[in-house]
Amino acid sequence: MSSNIENKFEIDMKDSKNIRFYRAKRSENDDQGDFYQLLSLVLGIVAFVFKIKWCCWISLIFLISSWVNSKYNSDSKQILMNFSLIFFAFFMVYMPQKNAPSSILSS
């Protein structure tokens, strides 16, 4: 019986057939945050230029979704730039435009 115990300790755990390498599983939704960020940027530009309210809101929803799905080491400058664009789009859509003086319009 003592020889059976000694054989268990003599097994080399670093043997090449006992090594299992880690393979990271890539999910299908890894690039979803980047797609949402791009879509948010495009909708933000459309909302800013054409002053469409629903584009502002959908752009904000996509930005929040991309921020939630982003990885820890992702570039925060892109999200900040996209957020500032959406902020200015909201400002352009919801702030009332001041009318030009009538003297400028008549001449």
Residue, then its C-alpha position, 0 to 999 in steps of 0.5 A: m500500500s505504501s508503494n501505491i501512495e508513493n506512485k501518486f506523488e511521483i506523477d509530474m503535474k507539469d507534464s505536457k499532456n496535463i497542461r490545459f491552456y486557457r482559451a477566452k470565449r468571445s461572445e457575439n455581443d462584444d462589438q455591440g457597444d461600438f456599434y451603439q456608439l457609432l449609431s449614437l454619434v450619427l443620430g447625434i449629428v443628425a439631431f444637431v444639424f436638422k433639429i429632430k427631437w426624437c434623434c436626440w433621445i434615441s442617440l442618448i439611449f444608444l450612448i448610455s447603452s454603449w457606455v454600459n456595454s463598454k469594457y473597462n479599458s475602453d477609450s473614454k474620450q470617445i464617449l465624452m465627445n459623443f456625450s458633448l455632441i448630444f448635449f449640444a444637440f439637446f441645447m439646439v433642439y430645446m432652447p428657443q431661437k431668438n428672433a432677428p431684429s426687424s431692421i435686419l430682415s427689412s434691409 
